């Protein structure tokens, strides 16, 4: 995935994602907003043909990159477990 860092400071991070990847932003922003160290987490879609979807993250007391990595790992684990559970149940139905 071609993610561009548009802005990075000690407490803020703004990333631009490729077109068509905005579906990821909804669960990601919701998970970020539940984090204690996050002051603000939001996304912008902009113009569908001219702008790239953008994630904005502002934190307090922790680097935004660290918070983002932790939340992405948690989401990957959660969705990975979901896929594993689905595969197990699907195998039971087939037999």
Beta strands, then each sheet from edge to edge (+ up, - down):
strand 1: 4-8
strand 2: 12-16
strand 3: 38-44
strand 4: 54-59
sheet 1: 1+ 2- 4+ 3-
end
